[in-house]
């Protein structure tokens, strides 16, 4: 029982460190989280000094929507290939979702609304490089 608890604690610490590392990729990144295929947050980190735009309930619903959308797309993979990333640009924020190729989790990020597409592309490339 203790070994299982220790392994889970180690995994949580590793995931938290990943989020912190991803936050450091760009000043434009507001939040980085790891969510499972059901949209539940495994871990996440908000940049210091940033005020969340969504309430906890809205954030939960948003992550559920994104994970559900990704699950529905899996049926199309035979025809169009696997999803590499998804970007959604809104008036106040940009959402970025990158699947983790090693499991059914996703890296969920929010970016400042004024982040240029060239910088978003750089962030995506750096994320994919770090994810491996």
TORKOL-4160 file (C-alpha; in steps of 0.2 Angstrom, whole numbers, padded with zeros to 4 digits, m for minus):
132
<pt num="1" X="0000" Y="0000" Z="0000"/>
<pt num="2" X="0014" Y="0012" Z="0004"/>
<pt num="3" X="0023" Y="0008" Z="m0012"/>
<pt num="4" X="0008" Y="0013" Z="m0022"/>
<pt num="5" X="0005" Y="0029" Z="m0012"/>
<pt num="6" X="0024" Y="0033" Z="m0015"/>
<pt num="7" X="0023" Y="0030" Z="m0033"/>
<pt num="8" X="0007" Y="0041" Z="m0035"/>
<pt num="9" X="0015" Y="0055" Z="m0025"/>
<pt num="10" X="0031" Y="0054" Z="m0036"/>
<pt num="11" X="0020" Y="0054" Z="m0052"/>
<pt num="12" X="0011" Y="0070" Z="m0045"/>
<pt num="13" X="0027" Y="0078" Z="m0042"/>
<pt num="14" X="0034" Y="0074" Z="m0059"/>
<pt num="15" X="0018" Y="0081" Z="m0067"/>
<pt num="16" X="0018" Y="0097" Z="m0057"/>
<pt num="17" X="0037" Y="0100" Z="m0062"/>
<pt num="18" X="0032" Y="0097" Z="m0080"/>
<pt num="19" X="0018" Y="0111" Z="m0079"/>
<pt num="20" X="0031" Y="0123" Z="m0071"/>
<pt num="21" X="0043" Y="0119" Z="m0085"/>
<pt num="22" X="0030" Y="0122" Z="m0098"/>
<pt num="23" X="0025" Y="0138" Z="m0090"/>
<pt num="24" X="0043" Y="0144" Z="m0092"/>
<pt num="25" X="0042" Y="0142" Z="m0111"/>
<pt num="26" X="0034" Y="0159" Z="m0114"/>
<pt num="27" X="0028" Y="0174" Z="m0105"/>
<pt num="28" X="0012" Y="0173" Z="m0114"/>
<pt num="29" X="0007" Y="0156" Z="m0106"/>
<pt num="30" X="m0006" Y="0159" Z="m0092"/>
<pt num="31" X="m0010" Y="0141" Z="m0087"/>
<pt num="32" X="m0003" Y="0124" Z="m0090"/>
<pt num="33" X="m0013" Y="0108" Z="m0084"/>
<pt num="34" X="m0013" Y="0090" Z="m0088"/>
<pt num="35" X="m0030" Y="0083" Z="m0090"/>
<pt num="36" X="m0036" Y="0065" Z="m0093"/>
<pt num="37" X="m0048" Y="0059" Z="m0106"/>
<pt num="38" X="m0063" Y="0063" Z="m0096"/>
<pt num="39" X="m0057" Y="0081" Z="m0093"/>
<pt num="40" X="m0052" Y="0079" Z="m0075"/>
<pt num="41" X="m0037" Y="0089" Z="m0070"/>
<pt num="42" X="m0022" Y="0078" Z="m0065"/>
<pt num="43" X="m0012" Y="0093" Z="m0061"/>
<pt num="44" X="m0011" Y="0111" Z="m0066"/>
<pt num="45" X="m0001" Y="0127" Z="m0063"/>
<pt num="46" X="m0007" Y="0145" Z="m0065"/>
<pt num="47" X="0006" Y="0158" Z="m0068"/>
<pt num="48" X="0010" Y="0169" Z="m0053"/>
<pt num="49" X="0000" Y="0185" Z="m0053"/>
<pt num="50" X="m0013" Y="0179" Z="m0066"/>
<pt num="51" X="m0031" Y="0180" Z="m0062"/>
<pt num="52" X="m0042" Y="0165" Z="m0069"/>
<pt num="53" X="m0055" Y="0170" Z="m0082"/>
<pt num="54" X="m0066" Y="0156" Z="m0078"/>
<pt num="55" X="m0074" Y="0150" Z="m0061"/>
<pt num="56" X="m0069" Y="0133" Z="m0055"/>
<pt num="57" X="m0085" Y="0126" Z="m0062"/>
<pt num="58" X="m0083" Y="0134" Z="m0079"/>
<pt num="59" X="m0065" Y="0128" Z="m0080"/>
<pt num="60" X="m0071" Y="0110" Z="m0076"/>
<pt num="61" X="m0084" Y="0111" Z="m0090"/>
<pt num="62" X="m0072" Y="0119" Z="m0102"/>
<pt num="63" X="m0059" Y="0104" Z="m0099"/>
<pt num="64" X="m0073" Y="0092" Z="m0101"/>
<pt num="65" X="m0078" Y="0099" Z="m0118"/>
<pt num="66" X="m0061" Y="0099" Z="m0124"/>
<pt num="67" X="m0057" Y="0081" Z="m0119"/>
<pt num="68" X="m0074" Y="0075" Z="m0126"/>
<pt num="69" X="m0070" Y="0084" Z="m0142"/>
<pt num="70" X="m0054" Y="0075" Z="m0143"/>
<pt num="71" X="m0062" Y="0058" Z="m0139"/>
<pt num="72" X="m0075" Y="0061" Z="m0153"/>
<pt num="73" X="m0060" Y="0065" Z="m0165"/>
<pt num="74" X="m0052" Y="0048" Z="m0162"/>
<pt num="75" X="m0065" Y="0040" Z="m0173"/>
<pt num="76" X="m0058" Y="0050" Z="m0188"/>
<pt num="77" X="m0040" Y="0046" Z="m0185"/>
<pt num="78" X="m0040" Y="0032" Z="m0198"/>
<pt num="79" X="m0045" Y="0045" Z="m0211"/>
<pt num="80" X="m0037" Y="0061" Z="m0206"/>
<pt num="81" X="m0023" Y="0055" Z="m0194"/>
<pt num="82" X="m0020" Y="0058" Z="m0176"/>
<pt num="83" X="m0022" Y="0075" Z="m0168"/>
<pt num="84" X="m0006" Y="0084" Z="m0165"/>
<pt num="85" X="m0013" Y="0100" Z="m0157"/>
<pt num="86" X="m0029" Y="0110" Z="m0156"/>
<pt num="87" X="m0030" Y="0129" Z="m0155"/>
<pt num="88" X="m0045" Y="0139" Z="m0150"/>
<pt num="89" X="m0044" Y="0158" Z="m0151"/>
<pt num="90" X="m0057" Y="0168" Z="m0141"/>
<pt num="91" X="m0059" Y="0187" Z="m0138"/>
<pt num="92" X="m0050" Y="0186" Z="m0121"/>
<pt num="93" X="m0039" Y="0170" Z="m0121"/>
<pt num="94" X="m0032" Y="0157" Z="m0133"/>
<pt num="95" X="m0034" Y="0138" Z="m0128"/>
<pt num="96" X="m0021" Y="0125" Z="m0133"/>
<pt num="97" X="m0023" Y="0107" Z="m0131"/>
<pt num="98" X="m0009" Y="0094" Z="m0135"/>
<pt num="99" X="m0012" Y="0076" Z="m0133"/>
<pt num="100" X="0001" Y="0066" Z="m0124"/>
<pt num="101" X="0006" Y="0052" Z="m0136"/>
<pt num="102" X="0011" Y="0040" Z="m0121"/>
<pt num="103" X="m0006" Y="0039" Z="m0113"/>
<pt num="104" X="m0024" Y="0046" Z="m0114"/>
<pt num="105" X="m0019" Y="0063" Z="m0106"/>
<pt num="106" X="m0019" Y="0080" Z="m0113"/>
<pt num="107" X="m0008" Y="0096" Z="m0110"/>
<pt num="108" X="m0021" Y="0110" Z="m0108"/>
<pt num="109" X="m0014" Y="0128" Z="m0109"/>
<pt num="110" X="m0021" Y="0145" Z="m0109"/>
<pt num="111" X="m0012" Y="0159" Z="m0118"/>
<pt num="112" X="m0014" Y="0178" Z="m0117"/>
<pt num="113" X="m0026" Y="0184" Z="m0131"/>
<pt num="114" X="m0013" Y="0195" Z="m0140"/>
<pt num="115" X="m0001" Y="0180" Z="m0142"/>
<pt num="116" X="0004" Y="0180" Z="m0161"/>
<pt num="117" X="0002" Y="0164" Z="m0171"/>
<pt num="118" X="0021" Y="0164" Z="m0174"/>
<pt num="119" X="0024" Y="0163" Z="m0155"/>
<pt num="120" X="0010" Y="0150" Z="m0153"/>
<pt num="121" X="0018" Y="0140" Z="m0166"/>
<pt num="122" X="0035" Y="0141" Z="m0156"/>
<pt num="123" X="0026" Y="0136" Z="m0140"/>
<pt num="124" X="0018" Y="0121" Z="m0149"/>
<pt num="125" X="0035" Y="0116" Z="m0156"/>
<pt num="126" X="0044" Y="0118" Z="m0139"/>
<pt num="127" X="0030" Y="0108" Z="m0130"/>
<pt num="128" X="0030" Y="0094" Z="m0142"/>
<pt num="129" X="0049" Y="0093" Z="m0140"/>
<pt num="130" X="0048" Y="0093" Z="m0121"/>
<pt num="131" X="0034" Y="0080" Z="m0121"/>
<pt num="132" X="0044" Y="0069" Z="m0132"/>
